[in-house]
Structures are given as structure tokens and as C-alpha cells.
Amino acid sequence: MDTTTLIYCALALAAGCFVQSTVGFGMAIVSAPIIYFFEPKFVPGVITLVGFFLALINMWQYRQMLSFKGLTAAFVGRVPGTIVAGVLLLYITSESLALVLGIGVLLAVVISLTKVRIRPTPKALFWAGFASGVMGTSTSIGGPPMALVLQHAEAGKLRANLAGYFAFSCLLSLVALSITGHFSWWHFKYGMMLLPAPLMTTWFAFRVQHLIKAEWLRYALLILCSVSGALAMWQGLSPFVA
């Protein structure tokens, strides 16, 4: 693989990791389309590997605000969500499922802009984890459901708990990708080669995160959710507009 491709992919991952380290999620939304353009084989395996290390680092950075107890319900919901998505994809196309999920995310964003407040109860976190499992399996972007439920949390807690959830979900995805033959030593090797640039921007993001106001963080989160919902809808409609 030529050096230029690796540099572009590293820069895309660096930008995505900066966004996720400041907002709480969004690495795949930012980096996946760019990386797919330069090297399709890096999606989703290499991105998931980098996302796993990013989540571990963010967990360590915000470890004092991390609550695994609060995330248990989301962890429990993530597993059946992944299984259900796998079963659904046997009967309907990934595009159809992506369209429905994209509409659902955009509706949730609209609700979030009203006075209705989504509280992070165990029940809400379970269903957010479930929806994240379905959406992540079908569209490779599973962050929005969890982000919407946790959007009113204090900034540090938001980043910490999303990082804890992503570490679990990325590990689950890597196991699944390995079993199905979509993650190998080749992906691991290039993932390690690309890792330094994302790590540097993650460190920089941690140094400047105190400059970001809570209200800015929430609106950035809602914008990213809107983008991911729109991308999912576009994926669902692409067979009809191609």
C-alpha cells in the first residue's frame, strides 16, 4: 500500500478521533466516508480497531466520571440488538433497515429540540443499546441512540459513559468480524500503523475540551446525530436514486 493512502487515512482518523474526543461520538461519521474512498478494505475492521483504542483512552481520561453501573442496561441491550439486526438482514435489505433507522434518529433529534426531556433511565438505556446494536450492525454507525439518551449529562460524564459503551461495542464487533473473516492480521497491522495520528489528536482534544461550553456540546451532538440519520436515510434511498 502506498504511503499517500496511509497518510490520508491517518488524517481522516485523526479528525474523527478529535471530534469523538470532544463531543463524545462521531469518529466513524467523520472518517469512514473518507477512508472508504481511499481504501475500502479499512472499513469497518480498521476503523473499529482504532475506535476501540480511542474508547479505552477516553475511558482512562474521564475515568473518575465513568459509571459502569449506569451502562449495564445499555450493554445488555446491545447484544440482542446486534442479533436482531443480523436476523432482519436475512429477510430485508440493509438499505430498507437503514432507511427506517435513519428516520427514527431524525425524529429523536426533533423531539430533543422540544421541551421533552429523554431521561437516562435503565429502561431508556436498554432500548438505546438495543437500537444502537441494530443501527451499528446495519449502517456501521451505532452512536446516535446512546448519545441522544445521554445528551443532558454533564460533559465529562457524557464523554466517559459513551466511551465505556463504545469500548464494549467495538470489542463485540471485532469478535464478530473475526469470526466472519472480516478482521485479520492484515487489518490489525494497518490499524496499528494508523494509530499514532489519532492518538495525538485525542490527547490534544483532552487538553482543549474545557473550552467547549455544555450547550455547544449538546448542539454539536444533535448535529452529528442529524448527519448520521441523514446518511442512513441516503443509504436506504440510494437504490432508488442510483
SULLINNOR-V896035 format. One record per residue. RES is the residue in three letters. SS is DSSP state (alpha for helix, beta for strand, coil for the rest). Layout:
BEGIN
RES&SS, RES&SS
END
This chain:
BEGIN
MET&coil, ASP&coil, THR&alpha, THR&alpha, THR&alpha, LEU&alpha, ILE&alpha, TYR&alpha, CYS&alpha, ALA&alpha, LEU&alpha, ALA&alpha, LEU&alpha, ALA&alpha, ALA&alpha, GLY&alpha, CYS&alpha, PHE&alpha, VAL&alpha, GLN&alpha, SER&alpha, THR&alpha, VAL&alpha, GLY&coil, PHE&coil, GLY&coil, MET&alpha, ALA&alpha, ILE&alpha, VAL&alpha, SER&alpha, ALA&alpha, PRO&alpha, ILE&alpha, ILE&alpha, TYR&alpha, PHE&alpha, PHE&alpha, GLU&coil, PRO&alpha, LYS&alpha, PHE&alpha, VAL&coil, PRO&coil, GLY&alpha, VAL&alpha, ILE&alpha, THR&alpha, LEU&alpha, VAL&alpha, GLY&alpha, PHE&alpha, PHE&alpha, LEU&alpha, ALA&alpha, LEU&alpha, ILE&alpha, ASN&alpha, MET&alpha, TRP&alpha, GLN&alpha, TYR&coil, ARG&alpha, GLN&alpha, MET&alpha, LEU&coil, SER&coil, PHE&alpha, LYS&alpha, GLY&alpha, LEU&alpha, THR&alpha, ALA&alpha, ALA&alpha, PHE&alpha, VAL&alpha, GLY&alpha, ARG&alpha, VAL&alpha, PRO&alpha, GLY&alpha, THR&alpha, ILE&alpha, VAL&alpha, ALA&alpha, GLY&alpha, VAL&alpha, LEU&alpha, LEU&alpha, LEU&alpha, TYR&alpha, ILE&coil, THR&coil, SER&alpha, GLU&alpha, SER&alpha, LEU&alpha, ALA&alpha, LEU&alpha, VAL&alpha, LEU&alpha, GLY&alpha, ILE&alpha, GLY&alpha, VAL&alpha, LEU&alpha, LEU&alpha, ALA&alpha, VAL&alpha, VAL&alpha, ILE&alpha, SER&alpha, LEU&coil, THR&coil, LYS&coil, VAL&coil, ARG&coil, ILE&coil, ARG&coil, PRO&coil, THR&coil, PRO&alpha, LYS&alpha, ALA&alpha, LEU&alpha, PHE&alpha, TRP&alpha, ALA&alpha, GLY&alpha, PHE&alpha, ALA&alpha, SER&alpha, GLY&alpha, VAL&alpha, MET&alpha, GLY&alpha, THR&alpha, SER&alpha, THR&alpha, SER&coil, ILE&coil, GLY&coil, GLY&alpha, PRO&alpha, PRO&alpha, MET&alpha, ALA&alpha, LEU&alpha, VAL&alpha, LEU&alpha, GLN&coil, HIS&coil, ALA&coil, GLU&coil, ALA&alpha, GLY&alpha, LYS&alpha, LEU&alpha, ARG&alpha, ALA&alpha, ASN&alpha, LEU&alpha, ALA&alpha, GLY&alpha, TYR&alpha, PHE&alpha, ALA&alpha, PHE&alpha, SER&alpha, CYS&alpha, LEU&alpha, LEU&alpha, SER&alpha, LEU&alpha, VAL&alpha, ALA&alpha, LEU&alpha, SER&alpha, ILE&alpha, THR&coil, GLY&coil, HIS&coil, PHE&coil, SER&coil, TRP&alpha, TRP&alpha, HIS&alpha, PHE&alpha, LYS&alpha, TYR&alpha, GLY&alpha, MET&alpha, MET&alpha, LEU&alpha, LEU&alpha, PRO&alpha, ALA&alpha, PRO&alpha, LEU&alpha, MET&alpha, THR&alpha, THR&alpha, TRP&alpha, PHE&alpha, ALA&alpha, PHE&alpha, ARG&alpha, VAL&alpha, GLN&alpha, HIS&alpha, LEU&alpha, ILE&coil, LYS&coil, ALA&alpha, GLU&alpha, TRP&alpha, LEU&alpha, ARG&alpha, TYR&alpha, ALA&alpha, LEU&alpha, LEU&alpha, ILE&alpha, LEU&alpha, CYS&alpha, SER&alpha, VAL&alpha, SER&alpha, GLY&alpha, ALA&alpha, LEU&alpha, ALA&alpha, MET&alpha, TRP&alpha, GLN&alpha, GLY&alpha, LEU&alpha, SER&alpha, PRO&alpha, PHE&alpha, VAL&alpha, ALA&coil
END
